């Protein structure tokens, strides 16, 4: 859910690898860009942290995202705060 509409497909676990399907291709986390990896790992952290007292998502290297994907990511974080799935968010711009 975290990556819906932000990455080309939903995150899946297949044959011991984390990745997503891009058409007929399987894209493993090792083949993703650094920014895509950060988004995937943040999504996994949100899912795993649901029982924690404080759930804050921090992402860096966002300067690599195009405007459309960055807007979707910020909107998703705001949505997760509204739904009380995370407590806060922080973004670190690229240098």
Secondary structure as the mmCIF struct_conf table of DSSP 4:
data_model
#
loop_
_struct_conf.conf_type_id
_struct_conf.id
_struct_conf.beg_label_comp_id
_struct_conf.beg_label_asym_id
_struct_conf.beg_label_seq_id
_struct_conf.end_label_comp_id
_struct_conf.end_label_asym_id
_struct_conf.end_label_seq_id
TURN_TY1_P TURN_TY1_P1 UNK A 2 UNK A 6
BEND BEND1 UNK A 7 UNK A 9
STRN STRN1 UNK A 12 UNK A 14
TURN_TY1_P TURN_TY1_P2 UNK A 15 UNK A 16
STRN STRN2 UNK A 17 UNK A 22
TURN_TY1_P TURN_TY1_P3 UNK A 23 UNK A 24
STRN STRN3 UNK A 25 UNK A 28
HELX_RH_3T_P HELX_RH_3T_P1 UNK A 29 UNK A 31
BEND BEND2 UNK A 32 UNK A 32
HELX_RH_AL_P HELX_RH_AL_P1 UNK A 34 UNK A 48
TURN_TY1_P TURN_TY1_P4 UNK A 49 UNK A 51
BEND BEND3 UNK A 52 UNK A 53
STRN STRN4 UNK A 56 UNK A 59
HELX_RH_3T_P HELX_RH_3T_P2 UNK A 62 UNK A 64
BEND BEND4 UNK A 65 UNK A 65
HELX_RH_AL_P HELX_RH_AL_P2 UNK A 67 UNK A 82
TURN_TY1_P TURN_TY1_P5 UNK A 83 UNK A 84
BEND BEND5 UNK A 85 UNK A 85
BEND BEND6 UNK A 87 UNK A 87
STRN STRN5 UNK A 88 UNK A 91
#
